[in-house]
Amino acid sequence: MRQTEMSTNPSSAIISTLQQGEIDIQGEFLWGSNYTFSVQVCLSEDTLPGVYKPSRGERPLWDFPSASLSHREVAAYLVSEALGWRFVPPTVYRGDGPLGPGSLQLFIEHDPEYHYFNLSKADLERLRPVALFDVIVNNADRKGSHVLFDEQHKLWLIDHGICFHRLHKLRTVIWDFAGEKIPATLLDDLRALRSKLDAGCELAEELHEHLTREEIAALIGRTERLLRDPRFPDPHPNRRQYPWPPV
């Protein structure tokens, strides 16, 4: 089989392979709280490396509905694409996974030793949209190791299983831009996202397959608040603002 070429703009061939390909489990990642498997996804003559997270392997959380984390992984990809930022790897929901329904994401080759806590100053400056993305999706677990760069030094973000809660849950290591004005170009992207969240729009319909109506309404509310007050938020003094562990 030939390795399907991945560009910085995921092709429809990659999505099709993830959606329709046969999933072959290669091993298990042991560093996470939930069952996460390294897989190969094969469709015809193409093969892709993937990360498969079956819902049945999710550790129960008191504040997130059971069997919902894999849906949130897909929702994060959809929002990243709608913003035009494209830093969540292609991700689909597979109801026919070998260990049951779950998310399937393209695996990104990267150096795991290079992450938020040792990024160059130039790479840290690239994280403004990342910080903004985490506010939008209400990311409760932005660890330093969830920010990575591929062999072409393209920025990617992974692990979005505990996002999109309707209540404030933002926990992140990236507070570098707190209090700054949001750049005009990023505000334009937010306005475009807001327009795509209206009822009847394709994005809204897709998100309804993975999130509740209340969670989508909260997503709209967070986006609108950023447009009304276009500054990166400060850490709240009376809330837990950092994930644990931080890496």
Secondary structure, DSSP 4 states (H G I P E B T S, - for coil): -EEPP--SS--HHHHHHHHHSEEEEEEEE-SSSS-EEEEEEEETTEEEEEEEEEGGGPPP-SSS-TT-HHHHHHHHHHHHHHHT---SPPEEEETT-TTSSEEEEE-----TT-SGGG--HHHHGGGHHHHHHHHHHT-S-B-GGGEEE-TT--EEE---TT---SS----BS--TTTTPBPPHHHHHHHHHHHHHTSTTSHHHHHHTTTS-HHHHHHHHHHHHHHHHS-BPPPPPTTS--S-SS--
